[in-house]
C-alpha cells in the first residue's frame, strides 16, 4: 500500500481515546484507512467516525481540525498517512 502524509496529531485525549488531527493536505473520509506514525507510535486504523466542532462529519479537508477515535495512544506531532 502507498502512504501519503495527510496530517499531523495535534493532541490526544486518553480518557476517551480520541486523537485531534490537523489535516495539512488532501481530504479524509469515513472508511479511509490511515496509519499514524511517530517515534514510539505505529498503528493502522479504518476511520469509522469523525467529528469537527463537536458535530459528526463524513469528509475533512485541508485546514480542518478533526477528532478521530483511535484504538491506541498517539502522540502530538505524530504524522498521519492515508493508505491507498
C-alpha positions in Angstrom: 0.0 0.0 0.0 1.1 3.5 -0.8 1.2 6.1 2.0 0.6 9.8 1.6 1.1 12.3 4.5 -2.3 14.0 5.1 -2.0 15.5 8.6 -0.4 15.6 12.0 -1.6 14.7 15.5 -2.4 18.0 17.4 -3.3 16.3 20.7 -4.6 13.1 22.3 -7.4 12.6 24.8 -6.6 9.4 26.8 -9.8 9.1 28.7 -11.9 8.9 25.6 -9.3 7.5 23.2 -9.6 10.3 20.7 -6.8 11.9 18.6 -7.1 15.5 17.4 -5.8 15.6 13.9 -4.9 18.7 11.8 -5.4 18.0 8.1 -2.5 19.5 6.2 -3.1 18.1 2.7 -5.9 16.4 0.8 -9.0 15.1 2.4 -10.0 12.3 4.8 -13.3 10.4 4.6 -15.2 7.8 6.6 -13.9 4.4 5.6 -10.4 5.6 4.7 -7.5 3.5 6.0 -4.9 5.6 7.8 -1.5 5.0 9.5 -0.3 7.1 12.4 3.5 7.0 12.8 5.9 8.6 15.2 8.9 7.8 17.4 7.0 5.3 19.5 3.8 5.1 17.6 2.9 2.9 14.6 -0.7 2.0 14.2 -3.2 1.5 11.3 -6.9 2.3 11.6 -10.0 2.5 9.5 -11.9 5.7 10.1 -15.3 4.8 11.5 -16.3 8.2 12.9 -15.0 11.7 12.7 -16.0 14.9 14.4 -15.3 18.6 13.8 -16.7 21.3 16.2 -18.5 18.5 18.2 -20.5 17.5 15.1 -20.2 14.3 13.1 -18.8 14.7 9.7 -18.1 12.4 6.7 -15.3 14.4 5.0 -12.4 16.5 6.4 -10.4 18.8 4.1 -7.1 20.7 4.3 -7.0 23.1 7.2 -9.6 21.4 9.3 -9.1 20.0 12.9 -10.9 16.8 13.5 -11.3 14.2 16.3 -10.9 10.5 15.5 -11.5 7.6 17.7 -8.2 5.5 17.9 -7.5 2.1 19.4 -4.1 3.0 20.9 -2.3 6.0 22.3 -0.9 8.5 19.8 1.4 11.5 20.5 1.5 15.1 19.5 3.4 15.6 16.2 2.9 12.0 15.0 2.3 12.0 11.2 -1.0 10.8 9.8 -0.8 9.0 6.4 -3.6 7.9 4.2 -3.2 4.4 2.7 -4.1 4.0 -0.9 
